[in-house]
Amino acid sequence: MNSQVSLRFAITLAASALAAGVPAAGGVTLHVATTGSDTNPGTASRPFATLERARDAVRALKGEPKAAVREVMVEVRGGIYELLKPPELTAEDSGHPNAPVVWRSSQPGAARLLGGKFVSGWSLVTDAGLLARFDSAARGRVWQANLRAQGIVTETNLAHPPGLGAADPGIEVFFNEQPMMIARWPNEGVAYIKQVEDNLIGKDPLLVETNRFDFRLRKDSPAWSIGFKPIPFEKIGLYKDALRASWPVVHPADPEPAKDAKR
């Protein structure tokens, strides 16, 4: 939510600068375009690509001797600018009474700042296993896109509905400017647990040999009866998420695990 508030503030600040007019004589105009590059000098023929790069260029210009008498204009060309984080403008980005810093679109309403990313690569779900789980009315109507391939989520930043997990609102999807509901179960309300069957609370799970750091379940462990399944050794490895650990867990102060224990 803070990201959205900051973004709106930045857009309002840019819009309020439109009334400042055009650069005075001797002023400098920096250009930003979706087809530009941040390695460019920010000229009309070689524009920057991001607002942040233009802001840094303005800060550099303000450090020059003529800063107090030279107006700086940042002209953002038409197009859609996807922002990974809110653009930050602080007191050091302000101009002088006789030399304002002006941010404006090259044409009114032509430049759009979006606090998200467009999702592309949509295709119909054709996996037989998934289709078998769908209601018959939904088959042939469900579309999918790979969010990891587009850098929207990572292995340690999995998509989750807003309000679940940390303070991060999670994935929010908009279609035709309208917010969509993330797939969930149940569709409304919450699910209640009516009865808990035998869950082994207080019982010995019968691990192989804990004093040698072998935490596998024995063949006669009661855990198998409630749905636990063995994981092949070749599938056991280090998790990328620092909040989780692989089996067996060995701290530096712990004794060395048995030589035949899989790490």
Secondary structure per residue as TSV (DSSP state, phi and psi in degrees):
chain	resnum	aa	ss	phi	psi
A	1	M	-	360.0	-38.9
A	2	N	H	-60.7	-35.3
A	3	S	H	-62.4	-42.6
A	4	Q	H	-66.1	-40.8
A	5	V	H	-64.2	-43.6
A	6	S	H	-64.2	-39.7
A	7	L	H	-64.4	-45.2
A	8	R	H	-62.4	-37.5
A	9	F	H	-63.3	-42.3
A	10	A	H	-65.2	-39.2
A	11	I	H	-67.0	-42.2
A	12	T	H	-61.4	-40.7
A	13	L	H	-62.7	-41.6
A	14	A	H	-66.8	-40.5
A	15	A	H	-66.7	-35.8
A	16	S	H	-68.4	-19.1
A	17	A	G	-80.9	-10.1
A	18	L	G	-61.8	-30.8
A	19	A	G	-74.1	-5.4
A	20	A	G	-74.4	-15.6
A	21	G	-	92.5	-158.3
A	22	V	S	-102.1	161.7
A	23	P	-	-60.1	141.8
A	24	A	-	-73.0	171.7
A	25	A	T	-57.2	134.7
A	26	G	T	83.4	2.2
A	27	G	-	-74.9	170.4
A	28	V	E	-119.9	135.7
A	29	T	E	-116.5	125.5
A	30	L	E	-105.4	142.9
A	31	H	E	-116.3	141.0
A	32	V	E	-127.4	135.1
A	33	A	-	-146.6	151.2
A	34	T	T	-65.2	-20.1
A	35	T	T	-96.8	5.6
A	36	G	-	-83.9	-169.1
A	37	S	-	-146.2	141.6
A	38	D	T	-73.8	-4.3
A	39	T	T	-90.8	-5.7
A	40	N	S	-77.1	166.0
A	41	P	-	-83.6	-2.3
A	42	G	-	83.2	20.7
A	43	T	-	-84.4	175.3
A	44	A	S	-62.6	-37.2
A	45	S	S	-86.4	-19.6
A	46	R	S	-136.5	75.3
A	47	P	-	-76.7	163.1
A	48	F	B	-71.9	170.4
A	49	A	S	-107.1	-23.6
A	50	T	-	-129.1	156.4
A	51	L	H	-66.4	-35.4
A	52	E	H	-63.1	-39.4
A	53	R	H	-67.5	-39.0
A	54	A	H	-65.1	-41.0
A	55	R	H	-59.9	-43.5
A	56	D	H	-64.7	-35.7
A	57	A	H	-67.1	-37.7
A	58	V	H	-63.4	-42.6
A	59	R	H	-61.1	-39.1
A	60	A	H	-65.6	-40.7
A	61	L	H	-64.7	-35.0
A	62	K	H	-67.6	-17.4
A	63	G	T	-84.9	-4.4
A	64	E	S	-85.6	158.7
A	65	P	G	-58.0	-32.6
A	66	K	G	-86.7	7.2
A	67	A	G	-58.4	-34.7
A	68	A	G	-74.3	-13.3
A	69	V	G	-126.4	10.7
A	70	R	-	-123.7	120.3
A	71	E	-	-75.7	144.6
A	72	V	E	-120.1	127.5
A	73	M	E	-114.4	129.7
A	74	V	E	-108.1	112.5
A	75	E	E	-104.7	116.4
A	76	V	E	-98.9	117.5
A	77	R	-	-74.9	163.1
A	78	G	S	-60.0	147.8
A	79	G	E	143.9	179.5
A	80	I	E	-108.5	124.2
A	81	Y	E	-110.1	112.0
A	82	E	E	-85.4	121.8
A	83	L	-	-103.9	124.7
A	84	L	S	-78.2	-22.0
A	85	K	S	-152.6	160.0
A	86	P	-	-63.1	137.3
A	87	P	-	-68.9	136.2
A	88	E	-	-110.0	121.4
A	89	L	-	-119.2	125.4
A	90	T	-	-118.4	-172.4
A	91	A	G	-59.6	-31.8
A	92	E	G	-70.1	-12.1
A	93	D	G	-92.1	0.0
A	94	S	-	-74.9	156.4
A	95	G	-	-91.4	-163.6
A	96	H	B	-109.0	161.5
A	97	P	T	-51.7	-38.9
A	98	N	T	-102.0	3.6
A	99	A	B	-145.2	73.1
A	100	P	-	-70.4	159.1
A	101	V	E	-104.9	118.8
A	102	V	E	-116.0	128.9
A	103	W	E	-110.4	130.9
A	104	R	E	-155.0	159.4
A	105	S	E	-80.7	146.8
A	106	S	S	-62.1	-30.6
A	107	Q	S	-137.9	138.1
A	108	P	T	-52.2	125.2
A	109	G	T	77.9	3.2
A	110	A	T	-82.0	-30.6
A	111	A	E	-97.5	128.6
A	112	R	E	-119.8	130.3
A	113	L	E	-104.2	120.8
A	114	L	E	-115.4	128.5
A	115	G	S	-86.6	52.2
A	116	G	S	-174.0	-166.9
A	117	K	-	-130.0	143.5
A	118	F	-	-73.6	136.0
A	119	V	-	-96.7	125.8
A	120	S	-	-121.2	-176.3
A	121	G	-	71.6	33.7
A	122	W	-	-74.6	141.9
A	123	S	E	-149.1	154.0
A	124	L	E	-68.5	144.6
A	125	V	-	-70.7	123.8
A	126	T	-	-121.9	-4.4
A	127	D	-	-62.8	123.9
A	128	A	H	-61.4	-38.0
A	129	G	H	-64.4	-39.6
A	130	L	H	-71.9	-42.7
A	131	L	H	-60.5	-33.8
A	132	A	H	-65.5	-24.4
A	133	R	H	-88.5	-12.9
A	134	F	S	-79.4	152.1
A	135	D	-	-62.9	144.8
A	136	S	T	-57.0	-31.9
A	137	A	T	-71.3	-19.5
A	138	A	T	-91.9	-17.4
A	139	R	T	-64.4	132.7
A	140	G	T	83.4	4.6
A	141	R	-	-126.7	0.0
A	142	V	-	-102.0	126.1
A	143	W	E	-108.0	154.7
A	144	Q	E	-138.0	155.4
A	145	A	-	-145.7	146.0
A	146	N	-	-86.9	102.8
A	147	L	T	-73.8	-31.4
A	148	R	T	-67.0	-41.2
A	149	A	T	-63.6	-23.2
A	150	Q	T	-99.5	6.7
A	151	G	T	73.9	15.9
A	152	I	S	-82.3	-38.4
A	153	V	-	-131.0	157.8
A	154	T	B	-125.2	178.6
A	155	E	T	-61.0	-32.3
A	156	T	T	-100.5	5.8
A	157	N	B	-133.5	67.5
A	158	L	-	-73.3	149.4
A	159	A	-	-67.3	134.6
A	160	H	-	-146.3	152.5
A	161	P	-	-62.1	152.8
A	162	P	T	-56.6	139.2
A	163	G	T	94.3	-9.3
A	164	L	S	-106.2	145.9
A	165	G	S	86.2	-138.3
A	166	A	S	-78.7	-169.9
A	167	A	S	-69.1	-19.3
A	168	D	S	-57.8	127.1
A	169	P	-	-65.4	-10.7
A	170	G	-	81.0	-161.0
A	171	I	-	-75.6	129.8
A	172	E	-	-124.5	129.9
A	173	V	E	-114.9	132.3
A	174	F	E	-121.9	137.4
A	175	F	E	-131.4	124.3
A	176	N	T	52.6	43.3
A	177	E	T	69.7	7.1
A	178	Q	E	-112.1	136.4
A	179	P	E	-69.5	137.9
A	180	M	E	-104.0	154.8
A	181	M	-	-84.9	130.1
A	182	I	-	-69.2	140.9
A	183	A	-	-55.3	133.9
A	184	R	-	-156.1	166.7
A	185	W	S	-138.6	133.5
A	186	P	S	-72.3	165.5
A	187	N	S	-63.0	-29.9
A	188	E	S	-136.2	151.0
A	189	G	S	69.2	-153.2
A	190	V	-	-131.5	164.1
A	191	A	-	-99.1	136.1
A	192	Y	-	-108.8	142.0
A	193	I	-	-89.1	113.8
A	194	K	-	-82.5	-34.7
A	195	Q	-	-153.5	138.8
A	196	V	-	-106.9	120.8
A	197	E	-	-78.0	-173.0
A	198	D	-	-55.8	112.1
A	199	N	-	-114.3	14.0
A	200	L	-	68.8	11.8
A	201	I	T	-61.8	126.1
A	202	G	T	83.9	-1.5
A	203	K	S	-101.8	155.0
A	204	D	-	-75.0	120.7
A	205	P	-	-74.7	-6.3
A	206	L	-	59.7	70.1
A	207	L	E	-83.2	158.1
A	208	V	E	-60.5	-60.8
A	209	E	E	-162.3	88.0
A	210	T	G	-66.6	-30.5
A	211	N	G	-68.8	-12.9
A	212	R	G	-112.6	18.7
A	213	F	T	62.0	29.3
A	214	D	E	-103.0	96.1
A	215	F	E	-97.9	24.0
A	216	R	E	-73.5	155.2
A	217	L	E	-80.4	136.9
A	218	R	-	-72.2	161.9
A	219	K	T	-62.6	-27.2
A	220	D	T	-96.0	14.9
A	221	S	-	-66.7	136.6
A	222	P	G	-68.5	-11.0
A	223	A	G	-63.2	-30.1
A	224	W	G	-63.5	-29.3
A	225	S	G	-72.9	-15.7
A	226	I	G	-110.2	16.7
A	227	G	T	110.8	-3.7
A	228	F	-	-64.8	142.2
A	229	K	-	-127.0	142.7
A	230	P	-	-69.0	147.1
A	231	I	-	-107.5	126.2
A	232	P	-	-57.8	143.3
A	233	F	G	-55.0	-37.0
A	234	E	G	-68.5	-13.6
A	235	K	G	-93.2	-6.0
A	236	I	-	-92.6	126.9
A	237	G	-	-163.5	-174.8
A	238	L	-	-72.4	134.3
A	239	Y	-	-79.0	147.9
A	240	K	S	-76.3	-23.3
A	241	D	S	-80.1	120.5
A	242	A	T	-67.1	-16.5
A	243	L	T	-82.0	-9.2
A	244	R	S	-121.5	159.2
A	245	A	-	-135.0	156.4
A	246	S	-	-85.4	168.5
A	247	W	S	-92.2	141.4
A	248	P	S	-85.1	154.7
A	249	V	-	-87.3	120.8
A	250	V	-	-127.4	118.2
A	251	H	-	-92.5	157.1
A	252	P	T	-54.6	-32.9
A	253	A	T	-82.1	-9.4
A	254	D	S	-80.6	155.0
A	255	P	-	-62.6	157.5
A	256	E	-	-65.3	141.1
A	257	P	-	-71.9	165.0
A	258	A	-	-59.1	146.7
A	259	K	T	-61.8	-28.4
A	260	D	T	-90.2	4.2
A	261	A	S	-79.2	136.3
A	262	K	-	-77.8	128.0
A	263	R	-	-107.3	360.0
